């Protein structure tokens, strides 16, 4: 069989910067801005045909490169330096292959390059692997996008044995012998998915919480957002080091939701809880669970899962046995997941679910999705405040992984201006009125975001595709 194989020829990078309309608090740090990395990549196949692929991702340095010793500007600068180094490294790969094969080779190359960049910058702490994955994800996305476009079809039609030689045992071990990626990934997207709305620790729940109105016409409080978007799924950020506050926060969110949903005639809705690694011990988490059950049993019943309660380092600081907690609710690993080994480590520690993120790379997300399904783990897709093309990428991932039942998307809350140029082309993705995202709209070639140019942006001329 003659497989289509591509090679990376040239890469162009570009950045966009946005201010949030309201700040987000992550890991005890409040921030109010984002830098988006855009990547255009020219590829060619063995017959000399060329195509341009596009990838986009927020750099998310507060999440991917948390530091108490380096400033926001220093970690962001380091990640931008990575992007420029990766721009040079990607064409040097020189290999032909399928996007999955190239994505894994790129990750190896990028990790080596990151060590050199850290040394050149004389950073006082190493660049985390997660930061390397986030920067690399835009390049990886561009490879998958270009491949699908060269074939004139969605890249989700390109993960079967007609395009990807061999089986999953090449990367996931002997348990996957004879199995293909297409067995774990749907060719067609789900028509729609419920939208998970972020309730940040700084977000006002009721009118009395609004210290300074934004005044831009968008909702100011949780109750207004529920009505505005028709929400039924709420993701609640918690502190992890203040038990009384955490329990009271969920109770207050539930109180607002009960009032508004009653007015809307909605009987069922649900929550996810995100501690962002801040629980020091499993005892804290267990006591939180017990108190919430006692004080607000209906709120507790609405909790679908709990995300990343303890430290992301599963070998030292985060080596906390969560089996006792995961008997109550699914415990989902997010920041801790950077490869297949971390999936297995998380499972051994009592994690029963995984959070896929487009910002960790299309290649890795698909392989982790297959491994998690094989292991019988809960699977969800989380956000990195992704706007525009990065949201389409994330939504496409959620729509094509069968167990995923909802999609988180919060750029509309914090930097809606970054979505404006995309709304007309994908109204069902960017305009939510009944609580659902219309993921069935994402059917174009490649990752489905752009044919040849980016709405509202400038298209670097690499070379006209032939």
VENDAKA-V98950 format. One record per residue. N is the residue number from 1. SS is DSSP state (2 for helix, 1 for strand, 0 for the rest). OMEGA is omega in degrees with one decimal (none if undefined). NEAR is the number of other ideal C-beta (glycine too) atoms within 10 Angstrom. Layout:
BEGIN
{{N	SS	OMEGA	NEAR} {N	SS	OMEGA	NEAR}}
END
This chain:
BEGIN
{{1	0	179.1	6} {2	0	-179.8	5} {3	0	172.0	13} {4	0	179.2	18} {5	0	-176.9	18} {6	1	178.2	25} {7	1	177.8	16} {8	1	-177.7	26} {9	1	-174.8	16} {10	1	-178.6	17} {11	1	173.0	24} {12	1	178.1	16} {13	1	179.1	17} {14	1	-178.4	16} {15	1	170.7	11} {16	1	178.9	18} {17	1	-178.6	10} {18	1	169.9	19} {19	1	175.7	11} {20	1	175.9	17} {21	1	171.8	15} {22	1	-177.1	16} {23	1	173.7	17} {24	1	175.9	23} {25	1	177.5	16} {26	1	176.9	20} {27	0	179.4	16} {28	0	-178.2	13} {29	1	176.7	14} {30	1	177.2	12} {31	1	-170.6	15} {32	1	-177.6	14} {33	1	178.6	15} {34	1	173.0	25} {35	1	-177.9	16} {36	1	173.9	25} {37	1	174.6	26} {38	1	-178.5	23} {39	1	169.5	27} {40	1	-175.6	25} {41	1	173.8	28} {42	1	176.5	22} {43	1	173.3	30} {44	1	177.6	20} {45	1	-175.0	17} {46	0	177.0	12} {47	0	176.9	7} {48	0	177.0	7} {49	0	-175.4	13} {50	1	175.9	18} {51	1	176.7	25} {52	1	175.4	28} {53	1	-177.2	29} {54	1	174.3	26} {55	1	-177.6	30} {56	1	179.4	30} {57	1	169.4	30} {58	1	179.6	27} {59	0	170.0	26} {60	0	-173.4	26} {61	2	178.5	25} {62	2	179.9	20} {63	2	-172.8	23} {64	2	-176.8	24} {65	0	-179.7	26} {66	0	-177.9	20} {67	0	173.0	17} {68	0	-176.6	8} {69	0	178.6	9} {70	0	179.9	17} {71	0	175.0	9} {72	2	-177.2	14} {73	2	-178.9	9} {74	2	179.3	16} {75	2	176.6	23} {76	2	179.0	20} {77	2	178.9	15} {78	2	-179.7	23} {79	2	175.0	23} {80	2	175.4	17} {81	2	175.0	18} {82	2	-178.3	26} {83	2	-179.4	23} {84	2	175.9	12} {85	2	179.5	18} {86	2	177.1	25} {87	2	179.0	16} {88	2	-174.5	10} {89	2	-172.4	20} {90	2	179.2	26} {91	2	179.3	15} {92	2	-179.6	10} {93	0	173.0	16} {94	0	-176.3	9} {95	0	168.2	13} {96	0	178.1	17} {97	1	172.2	21} {98	0	179.7	22} {99	2	177.3	28} {100	2	179.1	25} {101	2	-179.8	20} {102	2	-180.0	25} {103	2	179.1	24} {104	2	176.2	18} {105	2	177.6	17} {106	2	-179.5	23} {107	2	177.3	23} {108	2	-180.0	10} {109	2	-177.7	17} {110	2	179.0	23} {111	2	176.4	14} {112	2	-178.9	11} {113	2	-178.5	19} {114	2	177.8	25} {115	2	179.5	12} {116	2	178.5	11} {117	2	179.5	19} {118	2	179.4	17} {119	2	180.0	10} {120	2	-178.9	10} {121	2	-178.8	14} {122	0	179.0	6} {123	0	-178.4	19} {124	0	172.4	10} {125	0	-175.7	13} {126	0	174.4	12} {127	0	-178.5	22} {128	0	176.7	19} {129	2	-179.2	17} {130	2	177.9	21} {131	2	176.9	22} {132	2	179.8	25} {133	2	-178.7	25} {134	2	178.2	28} {135	2	-178.5	30} {136	2	-175.0	32} {137	2	178.8	32} {138	2	177.3	30} {139	2	178.5	28} {140	2	177.9	31} {141	2	-178.8	31} {142	2	177.6	29} {143	2	-180.0	30} {144	2	-179.5	27} {145	2	-178.1	32} {146	2	-178.4	30} {147	2	179.3	28} {148	2	-179.5	23} {149	2	178.7	24} {150	2	176.2	22} {151	2	180.0	17} {152	0	179.7	10} {153	0	175.5	17} {154	1	179.8	21} {155	2	177.3	25} {156	2	171.3	25} {157	2	-172.8	16} {158	0	-178.7	23} {159	0	179.1	24} {160	0	-176.3	14} {161	0	176.9	13} {162	0	-179.4	13} {163	0	-174.2	22} {164	0	-176.5	21} {165	0	177.3	13} {166	0	-180.0	11} {167	0	-174.5	16} {168	0	178.9	23} {169	2	177.5	13} {170	2	-174.7	14} {171	2	-172.9	18} {172	2	175.5	19} {173	0	-171.5	13} {174	2	178.1	6} {175	2	-177.5	11} {176	2	179.5	20} {177	0	-179.7	11} {178	0	-178.8	8} {179	0	-178.4	15} {180	0	179.8	17} {181	2	-178.0	23} {182	2	177.1	19} {183	2	-177.6	15} {184	0	-177.6	23} {185	0	-179.6	18} {186	0	176.5	14} {187	0	-178.7	13} {188	0	-178.8	12} {189	0	169.7	22} {190	0	-178.8	19} {191	0	-179.5	12} {192	0	177.7	17} {193	1	174.6	24} {194	1	-179.8	19} {195	1	172.2	23} {196	1	179.7	26} {197	1	-179.6	24} {198	1	171.0	22} {199	1	-177.5	26} {200	0	-178.2	19} {201	0	179.8	19} {202	0	-174.8	13} {203	0	177.9	22} {204	0	178.7	20} {205	0	-178.2	18} {206	0	-173.6	15} {207	2	-178.3	11} {208	2	178.1	8} {209	2	-176.0	13} {210	0	-179.6	13} {211	0	-179.5	6} {212	0	-178.9	8} {213	0	176.9	10} {214	0	174.7	11} {215	0	-179.6	8} {216	0	178.4	10} {217	0	176.5	7} {218	0	-179.8	14} {219	0	178.7	16} {220	0	-175.9	20} {221	0	179.5	19} {222	2	-179.6	23} {223	2	178.8	19} {224	2	178.3	16} {225	2	179.9	23} {226	2	179.6	24} {227	2	-175.8	15} {228	2	-177.9	14} {229	2	-178.1	20} {230	0	-169.3	16} {231	0	172.2	24} {232	0	-179.1	21} {233	1	-178.1	21} {234	1	175.0	23} {235	1	-172.3	22} {236	1	175.4	24} {237	1	-179.7	22} {238	0	-173.8	24} {239	0	179.7	17} {240	0	178.0	23} {241	0	179.2	13} {242	0	-171.4	12} {243	2	-178.5	16} {244	2	-179.8	8} {245	2	-177.7	13} {246	2	179.9	26} {247	2	-178.5	21} {248	2	179.4	15} {249	2	179.0	19} {250	2	179.5	25} {251	2	179.9	15} {252	2	176.5	18} {253	2	-179.0	21} {254	2	178.8	21} {255	2	177.7	14} {256	2	-178.9	19} {257	2	179.9	24} {258	2	-179.6	15} {259	2	-175.6	13} {260	2	-179.9	19} {261	2	175.2	18} {262	2	178.1	10} {263	2	-179.6	11} {264	2	-177.5	14} {265	0	-180.0	6} {266	0	-175.4	16} {267	0	-175.2	7} {268	0	172.6	7} {269	0	-174.1	19} {270	1	-177.6	18} {271	1	159.5	22} {272	1	-176.8	24} {273	1	-176.1	25} {274	1	179.3	26} {275	0	179.7	22} {276	0	171.9	22} {277	0	-166.8	22} {278	0	177.2	21} {279	0	-178.2	27} {280	0	-176.9	15} {281	0	174.9	12} {282	2	179.8	20} {283	2	177.1	12} {284	2	-178.8	20} {285	2	-179.7	27} {286	2	178.7	15} {287	2	175.2	15} {288	2	179.9	22} {289	2	-178.3	19} {290	2	-179.1	13} {291	2	-179.3	18} {292	2	176.6	20} {293	2	-176.9	14} {294	2	-173.6	10} {295	2	-175.1	13} {296	0	-175.4	19} {297	2	179.2	10} {298	2	176.0	8} {299	2	179.3	21} {300	2	179.7	19} {301	2	-178.0	10} {302	0	-179.7	20} {303	1	179.0	20} {304	1	-179.1	19} {305	1	179.6	20} {306	1	-171.1	26} {307	1	171.0	24} {308	0	-177.3	25} {309	0	-174.8	28} {310	0	-170.8	28} {311	0	-177.4	17} {312	0	-179.7	21} {313	0	-173.9	14} {314	0	-176.8	23} {315	0	-178.4	10} {316	0	-174.5	7} {317	0	-176.1	12} {318	0	-178.9	20} {319	0	-179.1	13} {320	0	-179.4	19} {321	0	-175.3	13} {322	0	-176.9	22} {323	2	-178.7	13} {324	2	180.0	13} {325	2	-175.7	25} {326	2	172.0	22} {327	0	-176.9	10} {328	0	-179.4	15} {329	0	173.5	19} {330	1	176.0	20} {331	1	-169.5	25} {332	1	176.1	28} {333	1	179.5	29} {334	0	-178.8	22} {335	0	-177.9	23} {336	0	-173.3	24} {337	0	176.3	28} {338	0	178.9	19} {339	0	-179.0	15} {340	2	178.7	17} {341	2	-178.5	11} {342	2	174.6	21} {343	2	-179.7	23} {344	2	177.2	14} {345	2	179.9	18} {346	2	-179.5	26} {347	2	179.0	19} {348	2	-179.3	12} {349	0	176.3	20} {350	0	172.8	17} {351	0	-178.9	28} {352	0	-179.7	22} {353	1	176.8	23} {354	1	174.2	29} {355	1	174.4	25} {356	1	176.9	23} {357	0	177.9	29} {358	2	-177.9	30} {359	2	173.6	28} {360	2	177.7	26} {361	0	176.1	29} {362	2	-178.4	24} {363	2	-177.9	25} {364	2	-178.7	24} {365	2	-178.9	25} {366	2	179.8	23} {367	2	176.9	23} {368	2	177.8	27} {369	2	178.6	24} {370	2	-179.3	24} {371	2	-178.5	22} {372	2	178.2	25} {373	2	178.9	17} {374	2	-179.0	16} {375	0	179.5	13} {376	0	-177.3	9} {377	0	173.7	21} {378	1	-177.3	20} {379	1	174.7	21} {380	1	176.4	25} {381	1	-178.2	26} {382	0	-170.3	25} {383	0	169.1	23} {384	0	-173.9	23} {385	0	-175.2	26} {386	0	173.6	28} {387	0	169.6	27} {388	2	-176.2	28} {389	2	179.7	26} {390	2	176.0	28} {391	2	177.1	28} {392	2	175.9	26} {393	2	-179.2	28} {394	2	179.9	26} {395	2	176.9	32} {396	2	177.1	28} {397	2	179.5	25} {398	2	-175.0	26} {399	2	-175.3	27} {400	2	175.4	23} {401	0	-168.1	23} {402	0	-176.0	13} {403	0	-175.1	14} {404	0	-172.3	20} {405	0	-179.6	16} {406	1	-179.4	21} {407	1	174.9	27} {408	1	178.5	26} {409	0	-174.6	27} {410	0	175.8	21} {411	2	179.1	26} {412	2	178.6	24} {413	2	-167.3	21} {414	2	175.1	22} {415	0	-177.8	23} {416	2	-179.9	18} {417	2	179.4	13} {418	2	179.6	23} {419	0	-168.7	20} {420	2	-176.6	13} {421	2	-176.2	15} {422	2	-169.7	21} {423	0	-177.2	14} {424	0	-176.7	10} {425	0	-179.0	14} {426	0	-176.1	24} {427	2	-178.6	13} {428	2	177.3	17} {429	2	-170.2	27} {430	2	177.9	25} {431	0	-175.6	14} {432	0	-179.9	20} {433	0	-177.2	10} {434	0	178.6	13} {435	0	-177.2	20} {436	1	169.9	20} {437	1	-178.1	28} {438	0	-177.5	21} {439	2	176.8	25} {440	2	177.2	14} {441	2	-173.0	21} {442	0	-176.3	24} {443	0	-177.9	14} {444	0	-179.7	19} {445	0	-177.8	21} {446	1	175.9	31} {447	0	172.2	30} {448	0	-174.9	25} {449	0	-173.2	27} {450	0	174.2	25} {451	0	-178.0	11} {452	0	178.6	11} {453	0	-178.1	13} {454	0	179.3	20} {455	0	175.0	15} {456	0	-178.6	12} {457	0	177.7	17} {458	0	-179.2	9} {459	0	176.3	14} {460	0	178.8	16} {461	0	176.2	9} {462	0	176.7	17} {463	0	-177.2	12} {464	0	177.8	9} {465	0	178.1	16} {466	0	none	8}}
END
